[in-house]
């Protein structure tokens, strides 16, 4: 552990973020045409998220989808997040999980429009980006660096992507064309081999800091809260043992965890009936919030938890930061 990783609290650093995926974004990925009217649960879920964080004096990074920021009925919920001191990141304009297939010009436009809407709704210009479905490409990293981003947080070093893809295939009705497109979702096996700790991408004459979503050290299984929720569907006790073991493994291997939340960690099947196809939606909102809160307590006990931007700012000053060169 480096000296800079231990701040005044005496605990190692960690970060927490939330991808503010809205109801329509899930329906869209699930090829349900109901997404087209942009149904939103932000007014329900944002107060629940804010309450859980405020009780623990936590400030986190919320990655906002530009399309949500573009709609007036979401403005108050988004402004509440910003007013509570949370960092606002960019989670793309239209939540397309195939950003890695976009041209440079299309990416420029996608990011610029998202930034503009997010800035109007929250008063913050994002310095961090997370691609929907952990989508990433050299072109995307280049565009992010050019637009002045301090970090990207789209890497999920895990082999779970192809497994998630199999789940979507099993639960939806897809045409051969849709299957072809879905085949490129959720990353490749190669992504599973990327570093677990933060590192710096180098390309052209520039570079960009990568803050990966932490997975279980060595085993590389996801440890973010939606995975914990999935386990809780079988056994709540087991889910907590799993999460706590993962946090201790991070301490043991000197990994400062960057943990990820989603709105569905705070919503039950009764809150969003159209999303009942997710296994964790068999639980009620109340049950899920209790699980999230216990996990947050575990994190706070072991780590000094910050927004990703603050975590990135400390990491960027370290002389032992790993470099990864991109050539294509
Ligand atoms: Zn998302």
py3Dmol code that shows the C-alpha trace and the ligand (Angstrom):
import py3Dmol

protein = """\
ATOM      1  CA  UNK A   1       0.000   0.000   0.000  1.00  0.00           C
ATOM      2  CA  UNK A   2       1.433   3.402  -0.918  1.00  0.00           C
ATOM      3  CA  UNK A   3       1.450   6.265   1.557  1.00  0.00           C
ATOM      4  CA  UNK A   4      -0.921   8.339  -0.554  1.00  0.00           C
ATOM      5  CA  UNK A   5      -3.576   5.610  -0.442  1.00  0.00           C
ATOM      6  CA  UNK A   6      -4.080   6.228   3.257  1.00  0.00           C
ATOM      7  CA  UNK A   7      -5.804   9.538   3.878  1.00  0.00           C
ATOM      8  CA  UNK A   8      -6.329  11.085   7.347  1.00  0.00           C
ATOM      9  CA  UNK A   9      -8.919   8.441   8.271  1.00  0.00           C
ATOM     10  CA  UNK A  10      -6.201   5.774   8.308  1.00  0.00           C
ATOM     11  CA  UNK A  11      -8.246   3.637   5.934  1.00  0.00           C
ATOM     12  CA  UNK A  12      -7.316   2.814   2.335  1.00  0.00           C
ATOM     13  CA  UNK A  13      -9.149   4.704  -0.391  1.00  0.00           C
ATOM     14  CA  UNK A  14     -12.134   3.352  -2.289  1.00  0.00           C
ATOM     15  CA  UNK A  15     -14.715   4.861  -4.593  1.00  0.00           C
ATOM     16  CA  UNK A  16     -18.393   4.415  -5.179  1.00  0.00           C
ATOM     17  CA  UNK A  17     -20.431   5.196  -8.268  1.00  0.00           C
ATOM     18  CA  UNK A  18     -23.946   4.705  -9.554  1.00  0.00           C
ATOM     19  CA  UNK A  19     -24.960   4.235 -13.182  1.00  0.00           C
ATOM     20  CA  UNK A  20     -28.285   6.028 -13.344  1.00  0.00           C
ATOM     21  CA  UNK A  21     -29.811   3.632 -15.889  1.00  0.00           C
ATOM     22  CA  UNK A  22     -33.465   4.500 -16.294  1.00  0.00           C
ATOM     23  CA  UNK A  23     -36.459   2.217 -16.925  1.00  0.00           C
ATOM     24  CA  UNK A  24     -36.441   3.016 -20.654  1.00  0.00           C
ATOM     25  CA  UNK A  25     -32.761   2.052 -20.992  1.00  0.00           C
ATOM     26  CA  UNK A  26     -33.441  -1.455 -19.627  1.00  0.00           C
ATOM     27  CA  UNK A  27     -36.523  -1.837 -21.830  1.00  0.00           C
ATOM     28  CA  UNK A  28     -34.466  -0.729 -24.829  1.00  0.00           C
ATOM     29  CA  UNK A  29     -31.727  -3.314 -24.182  1.00  0.00           C
ATOM     30  CA  UNK A  30     -34.459  -5.907 -23.730  1.00  0.00           C
ATOM     31  CA  UNK A  31     -35.901  -4.897 -27.139  1.00  0.00           C
ATOM     32  CA  UNK A  32     -39.225  -3.853 -25.545  1.00  0.00           C
ATOM     33  CA  UNK A  33     -40.847  -1.063 -27.650  1.00  0.00           C
ATOM     34  CA  UNK A  34     -42.272   0.557 -24.485  1.00  0.00           C
ATOM     35  CA  UNK A  35     -38.875   2.306 -24.135  1.00  0.00           C
ATOM     36  CA  UNK A  36     -39.768   4.779 -26.866  1.00  0.00           C
ATOM     37  CA  UNK A  37     -41.854   6.963 -24.528  1.00  0.00           C
ATOM     38  CA  UNK A  38     -38.848   7.193 -22.140  1.00  0.00           C
ATOM     39  CA  UNK A  39     -40.574   5.908 -18.969  1.00  0.00           C
ATOM     40  CA  UNK A  40     -38.659   7.218 -15.946  1.00  0.00           C
ATOM     41  CA  UNK A  41     -38.437   6.158 -12.303  1.00  0.00           C
ATOM     42  CA  UNK A  42     -35.901   8.842 -11.330  1.00  0.00           C
ATOM     43  CA  UNK A  43     -38.385  10.760  -9.156  1.00  0.00           C
ATOM     44  CA  UNK A  44     -38.947   7.569  -7.116  1.00  0.00           C
ATOM     45  CA  UNK A  45     -35.428   6.219  -6.909  1.00  0.00           C
ATOM     46  CA  UNK A  46     -33.309   9.361  -6.483  1.00  0.00           C
ATOM     47  CA  UNK A  47     -34.765  10.244  -3.029  1.00  0.00           C
ATOM     48  CA  UNK A  48     -34.076   6.641  -1.888  1.00  0.00           C
ATOM     49  CA  UNK A  49     -30.489   6.798  -3.146  1.00  0.00           C
ATOM     50  CA  UNK A  50     -29.907  10.204  -1.558  1.00  0.00           C
ATOM     51  CA  UNK A  51     -31.281   9.028   1.788  1.00  0.00           C
ATOM     52  CA  UNK A  52     -29.028   5.939   1.952  1.00  0.00           C
ATOM     53  CA  UNK A  53     -25.953   8.015   1.094  1.00  0.00           C
ATOM     54  CA  UNK A  54     -26.735  10.975   3.314  1.00  0.00           C
ATOM     55  CA  UNK A  55     -27.179   8.726   6.392  1.00  0.00           C
ATOM     56  CA  UNK A  56     -23.539   7.654   5.918  1.00  0.00           C
ATOM     57  CA  UNK A  57     -22.186  11.062   4.845  1.00  0.00           C
ATOM     58  CA  UNK A  58     -21.196   9.500   1.534  1.00  0.00           C
ATOM     59  CA  UNK A  59     -20.535  11.442  -1.643  1.00  0.00           C
ATOM     60  CA  UNK A  60     -20.320   9.346  -4.793  1.00  0.00           C
ATOM     61  CA  UNK A  61     -20.204   9.674  -8.595  1.00  0.00           C
ATOM     62  CA  UNK A  62     -23.502   9.394 -10.448  1.00  0.00           C
ATOM     63  CA  UNK A  63     -23.096   8.604 -14.156  1.00  0.00           C
ATOM     64  CA  UNK A  64     -26.073  10.282 -15.854  1.00  0.00           C
ATOM     65  CA  UNK A  65     -27.525   9.437 -19.276  1.00  0.00           C
ATOM     66  CA  UNK A  66     -27.788  12.569 -21.458  1.00  0.00           C
ATOM     67  CA  UNK A  67     -31.241  11.624 -22.746  1.00  0.00           C
ATOM     68  CA  UNK A  68     -32.611  11.740 -19.183  1.00  0.00           C
ATOM     69  CA  UNK A  69     -31.009  15.124 -18.594  1.00  0.00           C
ATOM     70  CA  UNK A  70     -32.668  16.344 -21.816  1.00  0.00           C
ATOM     71  CA  UNK A  71     -36.163  15.732 -20.404  1.00  0.00           C
ATOM     72  CA  UNK A  72     -37.714  18.354 -18.163  1.00  0.00           C
ATOM     73  CA  UNK A  73     -39.495  15.840 -15.897  1.00  0.00           C
ATOM     74  CA  UNK A  74     -36.110  14.464 -14.729  1.00  0.00           C
ATOM     75  CA  UNK A  75     -34.501  17.835 -13.988  1.00  0.00           C
ATOM     76  CA  UNK A  76     -35.461  18.123 -10.332  1.00  0.00           C
ATOM     77  CA  UNK A  77     -34.207  14.609  -9.469  1.00  0.00           C
ATOM     78  CA  UNK A  78     -30.898  15.241 -11.265  1.00  0.00           C
ATOM     79  CA  UNK A  79     -30.474  18.667  -9.672  1.00  0.00           C
ATOM     80  CA  UNK A  80     -31.035  17.078  -6.228  1.00  0.00           C
ATOM     81  CA  UNK A  81     -28.083  14.741  -6.827  1.00  0.00           C
ATOM     82  CA  UNK A  82     -25.815  17.632  -7.770  1.00  0.00           C
ATOM     83  CA  UNK A  83     -26.996  19.795  -4.862  1.00  0.00           C
ATOM     84  CA  UNK A  84     -26.195  16.974  -2.410  1.00  0.00           C
ATOM     85  CA  UNK A  85     -22.536  17.242  -3.485  1.00  0.00           C
ATOM     86  CA  UNK A  86     -22.306  14.151  -5.686  1.00  0.00           C
ATOM     87  CA  UNK A  87     -20.024  14.153  -8.703  1.00  0.00           C
ATOM     88  CA  UNK A  88     -21.940  13.924 -11.983  1.00  0.00           C
ATOM     89  CA  UNK A  89     -20.360  11.760 -14.695  1.00  0.00           C
ATOM     90  CA  UNK A  90     -21.344  11.103 -18.300  1.00  0.00           C
ATOM     91  CA  UNK A  91     -23.041   7.770 -19.088  1.00  0.00           C
ATOM     92  CA  UNK A  92     -23.512   8.574 -22.821  1.00  0.00           C
ATOM     93  CA  UNK A  93     -26.396  10.276 -24.599  1.00  0.00           C
ATOM     94  CA  UNK A  94     -28.695   7.408 -25.597  1.00  0.00           C
ATOM     95  CA  UNK A  95     -27.357   4.495 -23.530  1.00  0.00           C
ATOM     96  CA  UNK A  96     -26.306   2.508 -26.606  1.00  0.00           C
ATOM     97  CA  UNK A  97     -24.248  -0.467 -25.366  1.00  0.00           C
ATOM     98  CA  UNK A  98     -22.442  -0.661 -28.727  1.00  0.00           C
ATOM     99  CA  UNK A  99     -20.492   2.611 -28.465  1.00  0.00           C
ATOM    100  CA  UNK A 100     -17.379   0.602 -29.370  1.00  0.00           C
ATOM    101  CA  UNK A 101     -18.831   0.325 -32.907  1.00  0.00           C
ATOM    102  CA  UNK A 102     -19.355   4.118 -33.309  1.00  0.00           C
ATOM    103  CA  UNK A 103     -17.201   6.255 -35.619  1.00  0.00           C
ATOM    104  CA  UNK A 104     -15.032   9.020 -34.157  1.00  0.00           C
ATOM    105  CA  UNK A 105     -17.399  11.684 -35.487  1.00  0.00           C
ATOM    106  CA  UNK A 106     -20.497   9.972 -34.034  1.00  0.00           C
ATOM    107  CA  UNK A 107     -18.756   9.612 -30.661  1.00  0.00           C
ATOM    108  CA  UNK A 108     -17.840  13.313 -30.619  1.00  0.00           C
ATOM    109  CA  UNK A 109     -21.474  14.196 -31.191  1.00  0.00           C
ATOM    110  CA  UNK A 110     -22.767  11.615 -28.693  1.00  0.00           C
ATOM    111  CA  UNK A 111     -20.498  12.961 -25.936  1.00  0.00           C
ATOM    112  CA  UNK A 112     -20.959  16.640 -26.746  1.00  0.00           C
ATOM    113  CA  UNK A 113     -24.773  16.411 -26.674  1.00  0.00           C
ATOM    114  CA  UNK A 114     -24.773  14.379 -23.465  1.00  0.00           C
ATOM    115  CA  UNK A 115     -22.416  16.888 -21.784  1.00  0.00           C
ATOM    116  CA  UNK A 116     -24.611  19.786 -22.832  1.00  0.00           C
ATOM    117  CA  UNK A 117     -27.838  18.253 -21.429  1.00  0.00           C
ATOM    118  CA  UNK A 118     -26.120  17.078 -18.239  1.00  0.00           C
ATOM    119  CA  UNK A 119     -24.640  20.517 -17.646  1.00  0.00           C
ATOM    120  CA  UNK A 120     -28.028  22.219 -18.074  1.00  0.00           C
ATOM    121  CA  UNK A 121     -29.749  19.777 -15.672  1.00  0.00           C
ATOM    122  CA  UNK A 122     -27.037  19.569 -12.982  1.00  0.00           C
ATOM    123  CA  UNK A 123     -24.731  22.561 -13.417  1.00  0.00           C
ATOM    124  CA  UNK A 124     -21.744  20.198 -13.676  1.00  0.00           C
ATOM    125  CA  UNK A 125     -19.518  19.457 -16.653  1.00  0.00           C
ATOM    126  CA  UNK A 126     -18.554  15.767 -16.377  1.00  0.00           C
ATOM    127  CA  UNK A 127     -14.866  14.862 -16.087  1.00  0.00           C
ATOM    128  CA  UNK A 128     -15.546  11.114 -15.916  1.00  0.00           C
ATOM    129  CA  UNK A 129     -17.180   8.732 -18.350  1.00  0.00           C
ATOM    130  CA  UNK A 130     -18.623   5.249 -18.161  1.00  0.00           C
ATOM    131  CA  UNK A 131     -19.798   3.495 -21.325  1.00  0.00           C
ATOM    132  CA  UNK A 132     -23.159   1.678 -21.220  1.00  0.00           C
ATOM    133  CA  UNK A 133     -22.628  -2.077 -20.913  1.00  0.00           C
ATOM    134  CA  UNK A 134     -18.904  -1.357 -20.210  1.00  0.00           C
ATOM    135  CA  UNK A 135     -18.410  -0.577 -23.920  1.00  0.00           C
ATOM    136  CA  UNK A 136     -14.939   0.724 -24.709  1.00  0.00           C
ATOM    137  CA  UNK A 137     -12.758   1.306 -27.777  1.00  0.00           C
ATOM    138  CA  UNK A 138      -9.523   3.061 -28.654  1.00  0.00           C
ATOM    139  CA  UNK A 139     -11.542   5.624 -30.623  1.00  0.00           C
ATOM    140  CA  UNK A 140     -13.726   6.313 -27.607  1.00  0.00           C
ATOM    141  CA  UNK A 141     -10.697   6.761 -25.316  1.00  0.00           C
ATOM    142  CA  UNK A 142      -9.144   9.131 -27.856  1.00  0.00           C
ATOM    143  CA  UNK A 143     -12.316  11.240 -28.015  1.00  0.00           C
ATOM    144  CA  UNK A 144     -12.581  11.331 -24.207  1.00  0.00           C
ATOM    145  CA  UNK A 145      -8.968  12.534 -23.886  1.00  0.00           C
ATOM    146  CA  UNK A 146      -9.522  15.184 -26.545  1.00  0.00           C
ATOM    147  CA  UNK A 147     -12.651  16.437 -24.787  1.00  0.00           C
ATOM    148  CA  UNK A 148     -10.680  16.934 -21.573  1.00  0.00           C
ATOM    149  CA  UNK A 149     -11.975  14.038 -19.470  1.00  0.00           C
ATOM    150  CA  UNK A 150      -9.871  13.204 -16.397  1.00  0.00           C
ATOM    151  CA  UNK A 151     -10.788   9.519 -16.395  1.00  0.00           C
ATOM    152  CA  UNK A 152     -12.720   6.688 -18.013  1.00  0.00           C
ATOM    153  CA  UNK A 153     -14.457   4.116 -15.798  1.00  0.00           C
ATOM    154  CA  UNK A 154     -15.806   1.684 -18.416  1.00  0.00           C
ATOM    155  CA  UNK A 155     -13.549  -1.297 -17.771  1.00  0.00           C
ATOM    156  CA  UNK A 156     -14.987  -4.353 -16.001  1.00  0.00           C
ATOM    157  CA  UNK A 157     -12.085  -6.814 -15.736  1.00  0.00           C
ATOM    158  CA  UNK A 158     -14.232  -9.956 -15.602  1.00  0.00           C
ATOM    159  CA  UNK A 159     -15.238 -12.950 -17.687  1.00  0.00           C
ATOM    160  CA  UNK A 160     -18.880 -12.414 -16.773  1.00  0.00           C
ATOM    161  CA  UNK A 161     -19.726 -10.497 -20.009  1.00  0.00           C
ATOM    162  CA  UNK A 162     -20.274 -13.540 -22.216  1.00  0.00           C
ATOM    163  CA  UNK A 163     -22.328 -15.051 -19.370  1.00  0.00           C
ATOM    164  CA  UNK A 164     -24.559 -11.932 -19.188  1.00  0.00           C
ATOM    165  CA  UNK A 165     -25.012 -12.202 -22.949  1.00  0.00           C
ATOM    166  CA  UNK A 166     -26.206 -15.796 -22.581  1.00  0.00           C
ATOM    167  CA  UNK A 167     -28.714 -14.585 -19.983  1.00  0.00           C
ATOM    168  CA  UNK A 168     -30.162 -12.004 -22.396  1.00  0.00           C
ATOM    169  CA  UNK A 169     -30.419 -14.657 -25.100  1.00  0.00           C
ATOM    170  CA  UNK A 170     -32.269 -16.943 -22.726  1.00  0.00           C
ATOM    171  CA  UNK A 171     -34.807 -14.354 -21.527  1.00  0.00           C
ATOM    172  CA  UNK A 172     -35.698 -12.460 -24.728  1.00  0.00           C
ATOM    173  CA  UNK A 173     -37.146 -13.159 -28.176  1.00  0.00           C
ATOM    174  CA  UNK A 174     -34.528 -12.051 -30.700  1.00  0.00           C
ATOM    175  CA  UNK A 175     -34.238 -12.168 -34.481  1.00  0.00           C
ATOM    176  CA  UNK A 176     -30.956 -13.427 -36.033  1.00  0.00           C
ATOM    177  CA  UNK A 177     -29.977  -9.768 -36.730  1.00  0.00           C
ATOM    178  CA  UNK A 178     -30.620  -8.768 -33.126  1.00  0.00           C
ATOM    179  CA  UNK A 179     -28.618 -11.781 -31.937  1.00  0.00           C
ATOM    180  CA  UNK A 180     -25.730 -10.731 -34.183  1.00  0.00           C
ATOM    181  CA  UNK A 181     -25.760  -7.267 -32.593  1.00  0.00           C
ATOM    182  CA  UNK A 182     -26.083  -8.657 -29.063  1.00  0.00           C
ATOM    183  CA  UNK A 183     -23.100 -10.888 -29.750  1.00  0.00           C
ATOM    184  CA  UNK A 184     -20.925  -7.810 -29.427  1.00  0.00           C
ATOM    185  CA  UNK A 185     -22.441  -6.692 -26.119  1.00  0.00           C
ATOM    186  CA  UNK A 186     -20.811  -6.766 -22.684  1.00  0.00           C
ATOM    187  CA  UNK A 187     -17.197  -6.974 -23.794  1.00  0.00           C
ATOM    188  CA  UNK A 188     -14.915  -9.801 -24.832  1.00  0.00           C
ATOM    189  CA  UNK A 189     -12.893 -12.468 -23.013  1.00  0.00           C
ATOM    190  CA  UNK A 190      -9.851 -10.192 -23.546  1.00  0.00           C
ATOM    191  CA  UNK A 191     -11.454  -7.518 -21.325  1.00  0.00           C
ATOM    192  CA  UNK A 192     -11.352 -10.023 -18.479  1.00  0.00           C
ATOM    193  CA  UNK A 193      -7.548  -9.891 -18.516  1.00  0.00           C
ATOM    194  CA  UNK A 194      -7.245  -6.100 -18.064  1.00  0.00           C
ATOM    195  CA  UNK A 195      -5.675  -4.830 -14.810  1.00  0.00           C
ATOM    196  CA  UNK A 196      -7.842  -4.653 -11.692  1.00  0.00           C
ATOM    197  CA  UNK A 197      -6.056  -1.585 -10.301  1.00  0.00           C
ATOM    198  CA  UNK A 198      -6.250   1.870 -11.946  1.00  0.00           C
ATOM    199  CA  UNK A 199      -3.854   2.450 -14.848  1.00  0.00           C
ATOM    200  CA  UNK A 200      -3.066   4.968 -17.555  1.00  0.00           C
ATOM    201  CA  UNK A 201      -3.880   4.323 -21.218  1.00  0.00           C
ATOM    202  CA  UNK A 202      -1.276   5.799 -23.617  1.00  0.00           C
ATOM    203  CA  UNK A 203      -2.177   6.454 -27.236  1.00  0.00           C
ATOM    204  CA  UNK A 204      -1.088   8.939 -29.896  1.00  0.00           C
ATOM    205  CA  UNK A 205       0.559  11.788 -27.985  1.00  0.00           C
ATOM    206  CA  UNK A 206      -1.874  11.661 -25.118  1.00  0.00           C
ATOM    207  CA  UNK A 207      -3.100   9.508 -22.225  1.00  0.00           C
ATOM    208  CA  UNK A 208      -6.168   8.863 -20.083  1.00  0.00           C
ATOM    209  CA  UNK A 209      -6.616   7.429 -16.609  1.00  0.00           C
ATOM    210  CA  UNK A 210      -8.681   4.235 -16.338  1.00  0.00           C
ATOM    211  CA  UNK A 211     -10.585   3.550 -13.115  1.00  0.00           C
ATOM    212  CA  UNK A 212     -11.838  -0.036 -13.540  1.00  0.00           C
ATOM    213  CA  UNK A 213     -14.990  -1.280 -11.828  1.00  0.00           C
ATOM    214  CA  UNK A 214     -13.445  -3.629  -9.272  1.00  0.00           C
ATOM    215  CA  UNK A 215     -14.051  -7.360  -9.499  1.00  0.00           C
ATOM    216  CA  UNK A 216     -13.105 -10.026  -6.955  1.00  0.00           C
ATOM    217  CA  UNK A 217      -9.276 -10.145  -6.795  1.00  0.00           C
ATOM    218  CA  UNK A 218      -7.843 -13.263  -8.495  1.00  0.00           C
ATOM    219  CA  UNK A 219     -11.260 -14.747  -9.417  1.00  0.00           C
ATOM    220  CA  UNK A 220     -12.485 -11.655 -11.312  1.00  0.00           C
ATOM    221  CA  UNK A 221     -16.131 -12.262 -10.536  1.00  0.00           C
ATOM    222  CA  UNK A 222     -18.226  -9.058 -10.270  1.00  0.00           C
ATOM    223  CA  UNK A 223     -18.757  -7.699  -6.782  1.00  0.00           C
ATOM    224  CA  UNK A 224     -20.952  -4.737  -7.638  1.00  0.00           C
ATOM    225  CA  UNK A 225     -24.276  -4.519  -5.893  1.00  0.00           C
ATOM    226  CA  UNK A 226     -26.484  -5.931  -8.666  1.00  0.00           C
ATOM    227  CA  UNK A 227     -24.441  -9.122  -8.433  1.00  0.00           C
ATOM    228  CA  UNK A 228     -24.810  -9.116  -4.641  1.00  0.00           C
ATOM    229  CA  UNK A 229     -28.590  -8.706  -5.187  1.00  0.00           C
ATOM    230  CA  UNK A 230     -28.611 -11.681  -7.522  1.00  0.00           C
ATOM    231  CA  UNK A 231     -26.983 -13.818  -4.797  1.00  0.00           C
ATOM    232  CA  UNK A 232     -29.388 -12.408  -2.214  1.00  0.00           C
ATOM    233  CA  UNK A 233     -32.192 -13.957  -4.275  1.00  0.00           C
ATOM    234  CA  UNK A 234     -30.815 -17.314  -3.077  1.00  0.00           C
ATOM    235  CA  UNK A 235     -29.558 -16.299   0.376  1.00  0.00           C
ATOM    236  CA  UNK A 236     -29.183 -12.851   1.916  1.00  0.00           C
ATOM    237  CA  UNK A 237     -26.626 -14.175   4.421  1.00  0.00           C
ATOM    238  CA  UNK A 238     -24.547 -15.668   1.598  1.00  0.00           C
ATOM    239  CA  UNK A 239     -24.692 -12.384  -0.354  1.00  0.00           C
ATOM    240  CA  UNK A 240     -23.246 -10.451   2.595  1.00  0.00           C
ATOM    241  CA  UNK A 241     -20.548 -13.040   3.238  1.00  0.00           C
ATOM    242  CA  UNK A 242     -19.592 -12.799  -0.443  1.00  0.00           C
ATOM    243  CA  UNK A 243     -19.440  -8.982  -0.458  1.00  0.00           C
ATOM    244  CA  UNK A 244     -17.488  -8.784   2.818  1.00  0.00           C
ATOM    245  CA  UNK A 245     -15.027 -11.450   1.667  1.00  0.00           C
ATOM    246  CA  UNK A 246     -14.513  -9.506  -1.559  1.00  0.00           C
ATOM    247  CA  UNK A 247     -13.790  -6.295   0.391  1.00  0.00           C
ATOM    248  CA  UNK A 248     -11.288  -8.116   2.617  1.00  0.00           C
ATOM    249  CA  UNK A 249      -9.661  -9.658  -0.469  1.00  0.00           C
ATOM    250  CA  UNK A 250      -9.251  -6.111  -1.831  1.00  0.00           C
ATOM    251  CA  UNK A 251      -7.515  -5.079   1.397  1.00  0.00           C
ATOM    252  CA  UNK A 252      -5.313  -8.169   1.241  1.00  0.00           C
ATOM    253  CA  UNK A 253      -4.253  -7.617  -2.390  1.00  0.00           C
ATOM    254  CA  UNK A 254      -3.868  -3.836  -2.045  1.00  0.00           C
ATOM    255  CA  UNK A 255      -6.758  -3.130  -4.405  1.00  0.00           C
ATOM    256  CA  UNK A 256      -8.656   0.079  -3.661  1.00  0.00           C
ATOM    257  CA  UNK A 257     -12.125  -1.001  -4.712  1.00  0.00           C
ATOM    258  CA  UNK A 258     -14.326   1.061  -7.013  1.00  0.00           C
ATOM    259  CA  UNK A 259     -17.794  -0.305  -6.365  1.00  0.00           C
ATOM    260  CA  UNK A 260     -20.817   0.208  -8.588  1.00  0.00           C
ATOM    261  CA  UNK A 261     -24.491   0.730  -7.765  1.00  0.00           C
ATOM    262  CA  UNK A 262     -27.577   0.781  -9.991  1.00  0.00           C
ATOM    263  CA  UNK A 263     -31.089   2.190  -9.435  1.00  0.00           C
ATOM    264  CA  UNK A 264     -32.503  -1.366  -9.436  1.00  0.00           C
ATOM    265  CA  UNK A 265     -30.564  -1.978  -6.194  1.00  0.00           C
ATOM    266  CA  UNK A 266     -33.106   0.407  -4.625  1.00  0.00           C
ATOM    267  CA  UNK A 267     -36.264  -0.729  -6.469  1.00  0.00           C
ATOM    268  CA  UNK A 268     -38.424  -3.842  -6.103  1.00  0.00           C
ATOM    269  CA  UNK A 269     -40.745  -5.598  -8.526  1.00  0.00           C
ATOM    270  CA  UNK A 270     -43.660  -3.623  -7.075  1.00  0.00           C
ATOM    271  CA  UNK A 271     -41.969  -0.338  -8.060  1.00  0.00           C
ATOM    272  CA  UNK A 272     -41.296  -1.212 -11.723  1.00  0.00           C
ATOM    273  CA  UNK A 273     -43.582  -4.081 -12.868  1.00  0.00           C
ATOM    274  CA  UNK A 274     -42.240  -3.960 -16.448  1.00  0.00           C
ATOM    275  CA  UNK A 275     -38.757  -4.931 -15.231  1.00  0.00           C
ATOM    276  CA  UNK A 276     -39.886  -8.021 -13.361  1.00  0.00           C
ATOM    277  CA  UNK A 277     -37.846 -10.179 -15.754  1.00  0.00           C
ATOM    278  CA  UNK A 278     -34.715  -9.317 -13.732  1.00  0.00           C
ATOM    279  CA  UNK A 279     -34.146 -12.062 -11.129  1.00  0.00           C
ATOM    280  CA  UNK A 280     -33.537  -9.547  -8.316  1.00  0.00           C
ATOM    281  CA  UNK A 281     -36.927  -7.902  -8.945  1.00  0.00           C
ATOM    282  CA  UNK A 282     -38.560 -10.740  -7.013  1.00  0.00           C
ATOM    283  CA  UNK A 283     -37.467  -8.860  -3.890  1.00  0.00           C
ATOM    284  CA  UNK A 284     -39.242  -5.755  -2.584  1.00  0.00           C
ATOM    285  CA  UNK A 285     -37.648  -2.321  -2.633  1.00  0.00           C
ATOM    286  CA  UNK A 286     -37.478  -2.361   1.151  1.00  0.00           C
ATOM    287  CA  UNK A 287     -35.591  -5.681   1.204  1.00  0.00           C
ATOM    288  CA  UNK A 288     -33.119  -4.474  -1.398  1.00  0.00           C
ATOM    289  CA  UNK A 289     -32.447  -1.139   0.317  1.00  0.00           C
ATOM    290  CA  UNK A 290     -31.685  -3.006   3.555  1.00  0.00           C
ATOM    291  CA  UNK A 291     -29.102  -5.101   1.659  1.00  0.00           C
ATOM    292  CA  UNK A 292     -27.535  -2.043  -0.003  1.00  0.00           C
ATOM    293  CA  UNK A 293     -27.316  -0.205   3.303  1.00  0.00           C
ATOM    294  CA  UNK A 294     -25.552  -3.109   4.987  1.00  0.00           C
ATOM    295  CA  UNK A 295     -23.062  -3.301   2.107  1.00  0.00           C
ATOM    296  CA  UNK A 296     -22.418   0.452   2.319  1.00  0.00           C
ATOM    297  CA  UNK A 297     -21.797   0.092   6.064  1.00  0.00           C
ATOM    298  CA  UNK A 298     -19.250  -2.667   5.365  1.00  0.00           C
ATOM    299  CA  UNK A 299     -17.472  -0.460   2.831  1.00  0.00           C
ATOM    300  CA  UNK A 300     -17.354   2.547   5.144  1.00  0.00           C
ATOM    301  CA  UNK A 301     -15.946   0.401   7.962  1.00  0.00           C
ATOM    302  CA  UNK A 302     -13.008  -0.763   5.827  1.00  0.00           C
ATOM    303  CA  UNK A 303     -12.368   2.109   3.421  1.00  0.00           C
ATOM    304  CA  UNK A 304     -12.313   5.868   2.970  1.00  0.00           C
ATOM    305  CA  UNK A 305     -15.057   6.012   0.323  1.00  0.00           C
ATOM    306  CA  UNK A 306     -14.948   8.879  -2.217  1.00  0.00           C
ATOM    307  CA  UNK A 307     -16.479   9.850  -5.565  1.00  0.00           C
ATOM    308  CA  UNK A 308     -14.524   8.298  -8.473  1.00  0.00           C
ATOM    309  CA  UNK A 309     -13.215  11.720  -9.576  1.00  0.00           C
ATOM    310  CA  UNK A 310     -11.561  12.298  -6.189  1.00  0.00           C
ATOM    311  CA  UNK A 311     -10.188   8.757  -6.133  1.00  0.00           C
ATOM    312  CA  UNK A 312      -8.817   9.320  -9.655  1.00  0.00           C
ATOM    313  CA  UNK A 313      -7.197  12.616  -8.656  1.00  0.00           C
ATOM    314  CA  UNK A 314      -5.201  10.859  -5.902  1.00  0.00           C
ATOM    315  CA  UNK A 315      -4.316   7.890  -8.124  1.00  0.00           C
ATOM    316  CA  UNK A 316      -3.067  10.243 -10.883  1.00  0.00           C
ATOM    317  CA  UNK A 317      -0.351  11.621  -8.571  1.00  0.00           C
ATOM    318  CA  UNK A 318       1.217   8.207  -7.918  1.00  0.00           C
ATOM    319  CA  UNK A 319       4.564   7.461  -9.481  1.00  0.00           C
ATOM    320  CA  UNK A 320       3.930   3.683  -9.569  1.00  0.00           C
ATOM    321  CA  UNK A 321       0.813   3.950 -11.751  1.00  0.00           C
ATOM    322  CA  UNK A 322       0.728   1.206 -14.384  1.00  0.00           C
ATOM    323  CA  UNK A 323       0.938   2.220 -18.088  1.00  0.00           C
ATOM    324  CA  UNK A 324      -0.949   0.437 -20.880  1.00  0.00           C
ATOM    325  CA  UNK A 325      -0.071   1.355 -24.469  1.00  0.00           C
ATOM    326  CA  UNK A 326      -2.704   1.215 -27.191  1.00  0.00           C
ATOM    327  CA  UNK A 327      -1.521   0.814 -30.751  1.00  0.00           C
ATOM    328  CA  UNK A 328      -4.575   0.263 -32.927  1.00  0.00           C
TER     329      UNK A 328
END
"""
ligand_1 = """\
1
ZN
Zn -25.893 1.847 -17.883
"""
view = py3Dmol.view(width=600, height=400)
view.addModel(protein, "pdb")
view.setStyle({"model": 0}, {"cartoon": {"style": "trace"}})
view.addModel(ligand_1, "xyz")
view.setStyle({"model": 1}, {"stick": {}})
view.zoomTo()
view.show()
